[in-house]
């Protein structure tokens, strides 16, 4: 895509890249019918940022710049490489487990050893999977911090994440399933949010303007504390932080 194809998006990416001090990534637009954005690439010079058309319609310029800043932070921090490399470890553990299952037991002693190795590999598969998910969530927080540092204030990113969270309510099961392999790289998990989270998010938007200002961010921080143990367990198995806690966390960057 060139500047003449989508001057608004191209200009925002160029401006944000210059601020971040990294080479401008290639820019693309996806026809996926879900508002979102993602970055990929092996190196900073090989990196790409892609946004969906619904995202361009949903966000204002400063909100779009905040999301682009988030994706640029992923590129700058080399998050795609880190998470992808870590993801190999659970696969190795699972391969070892399968190898022991199909190797057969040639003797009683050998069979016992093989069984122990197989069970150990299976346990490590689950543990390392949880570690990969944890690292993925932490990198999202780092990317949020990088976006705020780039923009200079947290409200645009908070509003963008709020709008993206609200938009998940309109995502059909078929649409979410179609992007299942990509959703770990999305700015926001496109899976529809549970009712309690959305209820608290909507309550924080006191003036109902569809955005979050400084006062509403502080209000949301208090509401996030009301989330219970169940939400923390669910978060353990997610590539993204709990959206309510994630947005509320941005209040710490208020001046």
C-alpha positions as CSV (number, residue, x, y, z in Angstrom):
1,X,0.0,0.0,0.0
2,X,1.2,3.5,-0.8
3,X,0.4,7.0,0.6
4,X,-2.0,7.6,-2.3
5,X,-4.0,4.4,-1.5
6,X,-4.8,5.4,2.1
7,X,-3.2,8.8,2.9
8,X,-4.7,9.0,6.4
9,X,-3.3,5.6,7.6
10,X,0.0,6.0,5.8
11,X,0.6,9.4,7.3
12,X,-0.2,8.2,10.8
13,X,2.2,5.2,10.5
14,X,4.9,7.5,9.0
15,X,4.6,10.0,11.8
16,X,4.5,7.4,14.6
17,X,7.5,5.5,13.1
18,X,9.5,8.6,13.1
19,X,8.6,9.3,16.7
20,X,9.5,5.7,17.7
21,X,12.8,6.0,15.9
22,X,12.4,2.9,13.8
23,X,12.1,2.3,10.0
24,X,8.6,2.7,8.7
25,X,7.1,-0.7,8.3
26,X,5.1,-1.7,5.3
27,X,1.4,-0.9,5.7
28,X,-1.5,-3.1,4.6
29,X,-5.3,-3.1,4.9
30,X,-7.1,-6.4,5.6
31,X,-10.7,-7.0,4.4
32,X,-11.4,-9.0,7.6
33,X,-14.8,-7.8,8.9
34,X,-13.6,-7.2,12.4
35,X,-12.1,-3.9,13.7
36,X,-8.5,-4.8,14.7
37,X,-4.8,-4.4,13.9
38,X,-1.7,-6.5,14.0
39,X,2.0,-6.5,13.3
40,X,4.4,-9.2,12.0
41,X,7.9,-9.6,10.6
42,X,11.2,-11.2,11.5
43,X,13.1,-7.9,11.8
44,X,12.3,-4.2,12.1
45,X,13.3,-3.7,8.5
46,X,11.1,-6.6,7.4
47,X,8.1,-5.6,9.6
48,X,4.6,-4.9,8.5
49,X,1.5,-3.4,10.1
50,X,-1.9,-4.4,9.0
51,X,-5.2,-2.8,10.0
52,X,-8.7,-3.9,9.0
53,X,-11.1,-1.6,7.2
54,X,-13.7,-1.5,10.0
55,X,-10.9,-0.2,12.3
56,X,-10.3,2.8,10.1
57,X,-14.0,3.6,10.3
58,X,-14.3,3.0,14.1
59,X,-11.4,5.1,15.4
60,X,-10.5,8.8,15.4
61,X,-7.1,9.9,14.2
62,X,-5.6,10.1,17.7
63,X,-7.1,6.7,18.6
64,X,-5.8,5.2,15.4
65,X,-2.3,6.6,16.2
66,X,-2.4,5.1,19.6
67,X,-3.2,1.6,18.1
68,X,-0.4,2.1,15.6
69,X,1.9,3.1,18.4
70,X,1.0,-0.2,20.2
71,X,1.8,-2.2,17.1
72,X,5.1,-0.3,16.5
73,X,6.0,-1.1,20.1
74,X,5.6,-4.8,19.4
75,X,7.9,-4.4,16.4
76,X,10.5,-2.3,18.4
77,X,10.4,-4.9,21.3
78,X,10.7,-7.8,18.8
79,X,7.6,-9.4,20.4
80,X,6.7,-11.5,17.4
81,X,10.1,-13.2,17.5
82,X,10.1,-13.7,21.3
83,X,6.6,-15.2,21.5
84,X,7.1,-17.4,18.4
85,X,10.4,-18.7,19.7
86,X,8.9,-19.5,23.1
87,X,6.0,-21.3,21.4
88,X,8.3,-23.9,20.1
89,X,9.0,-25.2,23.6
90,X,5.5,-26.6,24.2
91,X,5.5,-28.2,20.8
92,X,8.8,-30.0,21.6
93,X,7.3,-31.2,24.9
94,X,4.2,-32.5,23.1
95,X,6.3,-34.2,20.4
96,X,8.3,-36.0,23.2
97,X,5.0,-37.1,24.8
98,X,3.6,-38.4,21.5
99,X,6.9,-40.2,20.8
100,X,6.7,-42.1,24.1
101,X,3.0,-43.0,23.6
102,X,3.7,-44.6,20.2
103,X,7.1,-46.0,21.0
104,X,5.7,-49.0,22.8
105,X,7.0,-50.7,26.0
106,X,9.7,-53.3,25.2
107,X,10.3,-54.3,28.8
108,X,8.7,-53.6,32.2
109,X,11.6,-51.4,33.3
110,X,11.9,-49.7,30.0
111,X,8.2,-49.2,29.9
112,X,8.2,-47.5,33.3
113,X,10.9,-45.1,32.3
114,X,9.2,-44.3,29.1
115,X,5.9,-43.7,30.9
116,X,7.6,-41.3,33.4
117,X,9.3,-39.4,30.5
118,X,6.0,-39.2,28.6
119,X,4.0,-38.0,31.6
120,X,6.7,-35.5,32.5
121,X,6.7,-34.2,28.9
122,X,2.9,-33.8,29.0
123,X,3.1,-31.9,32.3
124,X,5.8,-29.6,30.9
125,X,3.7,-29.1,27.8
126,X,0.9,-27.6,29.9
127,X,3.2,-25.6,32.1
128,X,5.2,-24.1,29.2
129,X,2.0,-23.3,27.4
130,X,0.9,-21.2,30.4
131,X,4.3,-19.5,30.4
132,X,3.9,-18.6,26.7
133,X,0.5,-17.2,27.4
134,X,1.8,-15.2,30.3
135,X,4.7,-13.7,28.3
136,X,2.2,-12.8,25.5
137,X,0.0,-10.9,28.0
138,X,3.0,-9.1,29.5
139,X,4.2,-8.1,26.0
140,X,0.7,-6.5,25.5
141,X,1.2,-4.4,28.6
142,X,4.7,-3.4,27.4
143,X,3.2,-2.4,24.0
144,X,0.5,-0.4,25.7
145,X,3.1,1.5,27.7
146,X,5.1,2.1,24.5
147,X,2.1,3.5,22.8
148,X,1.4,5.9,25.7
149,X,5.0,7.0,25.7
150,X,4.8,7.7,22.0
151,X,1.5,9.6,22.1
152,X,2.2,11.3,25.4
153,X,-1.1,10.5,27.2
154,X,-3.1,7.4,27.8
155,X,-6.7,8.5,26.9
156,X,-6.5,7.8,23.1
157,X,-5.3,4.3,23.6
158,X,-7.9,3.7,26.4
159,X,-10.7,5.0,24.1
160,X,-9.4,2.8,21.2
161,X,-9.3,-0.3,23.4
162,X,-12.8,0.5,24.8
163,X,-14.2,0.9,21.3
164,X,-12.6,-2.4,20.2
165,X,-13.9,-4.2,23.3
166,X,-17.4,-2.9,22.5
167,X,-17.1,-4.0,18.9
168,X,-16.5,-7.6,19.9
169,X,-20.2,-7.8,20.9
170,X,-21.0,-7.6,17.2
171,X,-18.5,-10.3,16.2
172,X,-20.2,-13.5,15.0
173,X,-18.9,-16.9,15.9
174,X,-18.1,-17.5,12.3
175,X,-16.0,-14.3,12.0
176,X,-14.0,-15.1,15.1
177,X,-13.4,-18.6,14.0
178,X,-12.1,-17.4,10.6
179,X,-9.3,-15.4,12.4
180,X,-8.6,-17.9,15.1
181,X,-5.0,-18.5,13.9
182,X,-4.3,-14.7,13.9
183,X,-6.1,-13.5,17.0
184,X,-3.0,-13.9,19.3
185,X,-1.4,-11.1,17.2
186,X,-4.4,-8.8,17.3
187,X,-4.4,-5.6,19.3
188,X,-7.5,-6.9,21.1
189,X,-8.8,-10.5,21.3
190,X,-11.9,-10.4,19.0
191,X,-13.8,-13.0,21.1
192,X,-17.0,-11.4,22.5
193,X,-16.4,-10.1,26.0
194,X,-18.4,-11.5,29.0
195,X,-21.4,-9.5,30.2
196,X,-19.9,-8.4,33.5
197,X,-16.8,-6.9,31.9
198,X,-18.8,-5.1,29.3
199,X,-21.3,-3.9,32.0
200,X,-18.5,-2.3,34.0
201,X,-16.9,-0.9,30.9
202,X,-20.1,0.8,29.8
203,X,-20.7,2.1,33.3
204,X,-17.3,3.8,33.2
205,X,-18.3,5.7,30.1
206,X,-20.2,8.2,32.3
207,X,-21.1,10.8,29.6
208,X,-21.9,8.1,27.0
209,X,-19.7,9.6,24.3
210,X,-18.0,6.3,23.4
211,X,-14.6,7.4,24.7
212,X,-12.8,7.4,28.0
213,X,-11.4,10.6,29.5
214,X,-9.1,10.9,32.5
215,X,-11.9,10.9,35.1
216,X,-13.5,7.8,33.5
217,X,-10.2,6.0,33.5
218,X,-9.8,6.6,37.2
219,X,-13.3,5.3,37.7
220,X,-12.6,2.2,35.7
221,X,-9.5,1.5,37.8
222,X,-11.8,1.2,40.8
223,X,-14.3,-1.0,38.9
224,X,-11.5,-3.4,37.8
225,X,-10.8,-4.2,41.4
226,X,-14.3,-5.8,41.7
227,X,-13.4,-8.6,39.2
228,X,-13.2,-11.8,41.1
229,X,-11.1,-15.0,41.1
230,X,-12.9,-16.5,38.1
231,X,-11.8,-13.8,35.8
232,X,-8.2,-14.3,36.8
233,X,-8.4,-18.0,36.1
234,X,-9.9,-17.3,32.6
235,X,-7.1,-14.8,32.0
236,X,-4.5,-17.5,32.6
237,X,-5.5,-19.3,29.4
238,X,-5.7,-16.1,27.3
239,X,-3.1,-14.5,25.0
240,X,-4.4,-11.0,26.0
241,X,-4.8,-9.4,29.4
242,X,-8.3,-9.1,30.8
243,X,-9.6,-6.1,28.8
244,X,-11.1,-4.3,31.8
245,X,-7.8,-4.6,33.8
246,X,-5.8,-3.7,30.7
247,X,-7.7,-0.4,30.1
248,X,-7.8,0.4,33.8
249,X,-4.0,-0.1,34.0
250,X,-3.6,2.9,31.7
251,X,-4.7,5.2,34.5
252,X,-1.2,5.0,36.0
253,X,0.1,7.0,33.1
254,X,-2.2,10.0,33.8
255,X,-0.2,13.1,34.6
